């Protein structure tokens, strides 16, 4: 047993394996499997997660030395972030480590351990408006000075649409005879740039009825109606360009100063529509189709809320 060494020679120690830095593997995963494969907004999120969180923490570590405890300690260091944010960081880390498993660098993915827990202490529940709050906002629409701002709030109230869907609407998406509108695209933002692309999911492409009072609230001019390429929420002075990131933020700041939105964000209105439609008796499959939800359970468990008025006898 042992190493047989010729007379006059001494055994040479085996050279240590070259380091496999987490930073190197993480960016390799990002460039090979995410760039050009996912939506620009999703890509921007992955880049943010790596640059701001994962690479600063694990970057110079040999990926083969990362343990389950290391993963939990990383998440613990982010405990003041929302549960959703930590889940996203956890998932991104897990995907990078999973690639290392597939390449034979590590036997198991430490981010998949069942003993790991999300330590978030921040609550970020998006609540729906109550019926009274929604009615109050609708009653005060005319108190919003700018027409474009009024349009945005009216569509938030009357459409089961994502904010990005609303930003992407043009005159050509409306059929005024049928009283329908077709969602074909969305306007999102990546690194401050405006991105015009497909809806968030394939189910996001859909046709919906337009409520008569919504058409009235849009106050579309004849000039707009004559130009199919006009955006309903266009950049000032350029009807063929959608709202920029900064313009979108300033719009909502003006709305909050003009009327009471009860501390809600634009996305809360999507929760509101789902909750009120469910209460009104719209069946789940119809509501799912109207709102473009890919997953029925997400719609039912996240977007439909139980409120005090549901408990009244």
KAURNOR-V915123 format. One record per residue. N is the residue number from 0. RES is the residue in one letter. SS is DSSP state (H for helix, E for strand, - for the rest). PHI is phi in whole degrees, 0 to 359 (* if undefined). OMEGA is omega as a letter, one per 20 degrees, with the letter a starting at -180 (999 if undefined). Layout:
# KAURNOR-V915123
[[N:RES:SS:PHI:OMEGA] [N:RES:SS:PHI:OMEGA]]
This chain:
# KAURNOR-V915123
[[0:X:-:*:r] [1:X:-:98:a] [2:X:-:267:r] [3:X:-:274:a] [4:X:-:246:r] [5:X:-:303:r] [6:X:-:304:r] [7:X:-:88:r] [8:X:-:245:r] [9:X:-:247:a] [10:X:-:296:r] [11:X:-:263:r] [12:X:-:295:r] [13:X:-:291:a] [14:X:-:295:r] [15:X:-:296:r] [16:X:-:298:a] [17:X:-:297:r] [18:X:-:298:r] [19:X:-:244:a] [20:X:E:290:r] [21:X:H:303:a] [22:X:H:304:a] [23:X:H:297:a] [24:X:H:292:a] [25:X:H:296:a] [26:X:H:289:r] [27:X:H:296:r] [28:X:H:301:a] [29:X:H:299:a] [30:X:H:288:a] [31:X:H:279:a] [32:X:H:245:a] [33:X:-:240:r] [34:X:-:297:a] [35:X:-:81:a] [36:X:-:249:a] [37:X:-:231:r] [38:X:-:302:a] [39:X:H:300:r] [40:X:H:293:r] [41:X:H:294:r] [42:X:H:300:r] [43:X:H:297:r] [44:X:H:294:r] [45:X:H:301:r] [46:X:H:298:r] [47:X:H:298:a] [48:X:H:300:a] [49:X:H:288:a] [50:X:H:295:a] [51:X:H:271:a] [52:X:H:239:a] [53:X:H:285:a] [54:X:H:293:r] [55:X:H:301:a] [56:X:H:274:a] [57:X:H:253:a] [58:X:-:315:a] [59:X:-:266:r] [60:X:-:277:r] [61:X:E:292:a] [62:X:H:302:a] [63:X:H:284:a] [64:X:H:259:a] [65:X:-:286:a] [66:X:-:251:r] [67:X:H:300:r] [68:X:H:299:r] [69:X:H:298:r] [70:X:H:296:r] [71:X:H:295:r] [72:X:H:296:r] [73:X:H:299:a] [74:X:H:295:r] [75:X:H:299:a] [76:X:-:290:a] [77:X:-:249:a] [78:X:-:300:a] [79:X:-:273:r] [80:X:-:273:r] [81:X:E:291:r] [82:X:H:302:a] [83:X:H:298:a] [84:X:H:296:r] [85:X:H:295:r] [86:X:H:301:r] [87:X:H:294:r] [88:X:H:296:r] [89:X:H:299:r] [90:X:H:296:a] [91:X:H:297:r] [92:X:H:301:a] [93:X:H:298:r] [94:X:H:294:r] [95:X:H:296:a] [96:X:H:291:r] [97:X:H:295:r] [98:X:H:296:r] [99:X:H:292:r] [100:X:H:296:a] [101:X:H:296:r] [102:X:-:272:r] [103:X:-:77:a] [104:X:-:279:r] [105:X:-:227:a] [106:X:-:284:a] [107:X:-:223:r] [108:X:-:270:a] [109:X:H:295:a] [110:X:H:282:r] [111:X:H:258:a] [112:X:-:297:a] [113:X:-:287:a] [114:X:-:272:r] [115:X:-:288:a] [116:X:-:224:r] [117:X:-:284:a] [118:X:-:266:a] [119:X:-:306:r] [120:X:-:250:a] [121:X:E:259:r] [122:X:-:265:a] [123:X:-:229:r] [124:X:-:281:r] [125:X:-:273:a] [126:X:-:266:r] [127:X:-:283:r] [128:X:-:294:r] [129:X:-:286:r] [130:X:H:301:a] [131:X:H:295:r] [132:X:H:294:r] [133:X:H:297:r] [134:X:H:296:r] [135:X:H:295:r] [136:X:H:297:r] [137:X:H:297:a] [138:X:H:294:a] [139:X:-:253:r] [140:X:H:305:a] [141:X:H:290:r] [142:X:H:279:r] [143:X:-:273:a] [144:X:-:297:a] [145:X:-:273:a] [146:X:H:302:a] [147:X:H:300:r] [148:X:H:293:r] [149:X:H:297:r] [150:X:H:301:a] [151:X:H:299:a] [152:X:H:294:r] [153:X:H:299:a] [154:X:H:289:r] [155:X:H:300:a] [156:X:H:286:a] [157:X:H:254:a] [158:X:-:245:r] [159:X:-:274:a] [160:X:-:239:r] [161:X:-:286:r] [162:X:H:302:a] [163:X:H:294:r] [164:X:H:297:a] [165:X:H:296:r] [166:X:H:296:a] [167:X:-:269:a] [168:X:-:286:r] [169:X:E:238:r] [170:X:H:306:a] [171:X:H:294:r] [172:X:H:278:a] [173:X:E:259:r] [174:X:E:246:a] [175:X:-:285:r] [176:X:-:284:r] [177:X:-:279:a] [178:X:-:60:r] [179:X:E:229:r] [180:X:E:225:a] [181:X:E:247:r] [182:X:E:275:a] [183:X:-:241:a] [184:X:-:202:r] [185:X:E:223:r] [186:X:E:248:r] [187:X:E:238:a] [188:X:E:228:r] [189:X:E:226:a] [190:X:-:56:r] [191:X:-:83:r] [192:X:E:266:r] [193:X:E:278:a] [194:X:E:238:r] [195:X:E:258:a] [196:X:E:210:r] [197:X:-:294:r] [198:X:-:303:a] [199:X:-:303:r] [200:X:-:227:r] [201:X:H:305:r] [202:X:H:292:a] [203:X:H:290:r] [204:X:-:279:a] [205:X:E:198:r] [206:X:E:247:a] [207:X:E:225:r] [208:X:E:286:r] [209:X:-:257:r] [210:X:-:288:a] [211:X:H:306:a] [212:X:H:290:r] [213:X:H:289:r] [214:X:H:304:r] [215:X:H:296:a] [216:X:H:291:a] [217:X:H:291:r] [218:X:-:49:a] [219:X:-:288:a] [220:X:-:277:r] [221:X:H:296:r] [222:X:H:299:r] [223:X:H:293:a] [224:X:H:298:a] [225:X:-:278:a] [226:X:-:238:a] [227:X:-:301:a] [228:X:-:275:a] [229:X:-:293:r] [230:X:E:279:r] [231:X:-:297:r] [232:X:-:247:a] [233:X:E:270:r] [234:X:E:296:a] [235:X:-:301:r] [236:X:-:85:a] [237:X:E:217:a] [238:X:E:294:a] [239:X:E:261:r] [240:X:E:237:a] [241:X:E:287:r] [242:X:-:302:r] [243:X:-:279:r] [244:X:H:301:a] [245:X:H:294:r] [246:X:H:295:r] [247:X:H:296:r] [248:X:H:294:a] [249:X:H:294:r] [250:X:H:303:a] [251:X:H:291:r] [252:X:H:296:r] [253:X:H:294:r] [254:X:H:300:a] [255:X:H:296:r] [256:X:H:282:a] [257:X:H:277:a] [258:X:-:222:r] [259:X:-:275:r] [260:X:-:256:r] [261:X:-:58:r] [262:X:-:74:a] [263:X:-:269:r] [264:X:-:264:r] [265:X:H:306:a] [266:X:H:294:r] [267:X:H:297:a] [268:X:H:291:r] [269:X:H:293:r] [270:X:H:298:a] [271:X:H:296:a] [272:X:H:300:a] [273:X:H:299:a] [274:X:H:295:a] [275:X:H:288:r] [276:X:H:293:r] [277:X:H:297:r] [278:X:H:296:a] [279:X:-:281:r] [280:X:-:100:r] [281:X:-:293:a] [282:X:-:289:a] [283:X:H:301:a] [284:X:H:294:r] [285:X:H:294:r] [286:X:H:297:r] [287:X:H:300:r] [288:X:H:294:a] [289:X:H:298:a] [290:X:H:272:r] [291:X:-:72:r] [292:X:-:281:r] [293:X:-:290:a] [294:X:-:244:a] [295:X:H:295:a] [296:X:H:294:r] [297:X:H:297:r] [298:X:H:301:a] [299:X:H:287:a] [300:X:H:268:a] [301:X:H:249:a] [302:X:H:265:r] [303:X:-:264:a] [304:X:-:251:r] [305:X:-:268:a] [306:X:-:241:a] [307:X:H:304:a] [308:X:H:294:r] [309:X:H:286:a] [310:X:H:264:a] [311:X:-:287:r] [312:X:-:261:999]]
